[in-house]
Amino acid sequence: MKYRVRLLGRLSVHRDEEVLTGLEGRKVQELFAFLLLNRRRPHLREALAALLWPDVPPEQSRRYLRQTLWQLQTVLAPQGDVAGDHLLIADPEWVEINSAADLWLYVDVIEGVYQRVQKLRGDQLDAKCVEGMLESVELHDGELLSGCYVDWCFYERERLRQIILTLLDKLMTYSEARAEYDTGLYYGLQILRFDRASERTHRRMMRMHYLSGDRSAALQQYQRCVAVLSEELLVAPSKSTEELHRMIQADTLEQPPMAGLVLAGGAPPADATGLLNQLLTRLADLQHQVQEQSLQVGMIAQRLA
């Protein structure tokens, strides 16, 4: 018996091909989500009661927990009595998710991909890594347990948000290194959907617009960056962003040495693709470092002048 649970956006639970209903109650959802997100350890009933009903006297909160747990068990209880088919295990003191249950959790997929790529540089990403990252980004189609505003849920929601932002940032770098600017700009827009005031992302999108041959779009991106930073953070763009803007205005931003190589020369042989992608990514990283250092040197020179 296989369970598939989606916690992002609207909660949904499948047992084999059956859609489970009866989980509409807010506290039922909070309890189920907390147990799933912390499924690798058992939880004391007293601790769960205090977590879910912090402003209620202990005796009353424990009664609420018993009622909520009964509702959850009623929905999840399988037809048979096979130990591995029970998703939830509860005794008079402890409650936990059954580690023997066949559980497929959408959040698990996202966390697993992140663990595989979090320490990889852009030049170490391969096609399999990118495929997993794309799947994770697509799965994140809504915030965790939408409508829940308790502290632990805020923390988990922000943690998943940061994971998705990291994956999108890596995908953006990967695309730029391959001179796939339209794709990189798409990932940049996804980052801004989560964090409108990400100045680094605005700056990278300015550069990619310019490198793709659209200087006006690069300048418009700068204007959006200025407006958002002023509106949300009450600050002006950094000196690095201002200097990049001046370079784009003056049409002096240099193309990466190997930009467009794959497109111009056709697809490389299959056995060379991985190596070429790594070289392109590493070269783009070096190009960015040189540009940032050039901006810093220019600013120092202006102070000394």
Secondary structure, DSSP 8 states (H G I E B T S, - for coil): -EEEEE-BSS-EEEETTEE-----SHHHHHHHHHHHHTTTS-EEHHHHHHHH-TTS-HHHHHHHHHHHHHHHHHHH--SS--GGG-SEEE-SSEEEE-TTSEEEEHHHHHHHHHHHHTT--GGG--HHHHHHHHHHHHH--S-BTTT--SHHHHHHHHHHHHHHHHHHHHHHHHHHHTT-HHHHHHHHHHHHHH-TT-HHHHHHHHHHHHHTT-HHHHHHHHHHHHHHIIIII-----HHHHHHHHHHHTT-----TTTTHHHHH----HHHHHHHHHHHHHHHHHHHHHHHHHHHHHHHHHHH-
